[in-house]
Amino acid sequence: MATKTNPLTFLQQVRTEVSKVVWPSRREALITTAMVFAMAVAASLFFTLVDFGLSWGVQLLLGLGR
């Protein structure tokens, strides 16, 4: 069974751990955000094209694309 920690000790430990975090700069955060949006757009375009291609292929295969 785990021992209980004093709430003040816990808060001190949390504060110590948070001080170890390396926060990104504003520029790094903006660049990362832009890259996430760019990759989301690229992925959506890719999957849209694949969906249209597969749909066309299935229609052609089943003879529905006359």
KAJOJO-V199682 format. One line per field, one symbol per residue. psi: psi as a letter, one per 40 degrees, with the letter a starting at -180 (. if undefined). burial: I if it has 9 or more other ideal C-beta (glycine too) atoms within 8 Angstrom, else O. Layout:
psi->???
burial->???
This chain:
psi->hiiiihddddddddddddeehhiiiddddddddddddddddddddddddddddddddddddefef.
burial->OOOOOOOOOIOOIOOOOOOOOOOOOOOOIOOIOOOOOOOOOOOOOOOOOOOOOOOIOOIIOOOOOO
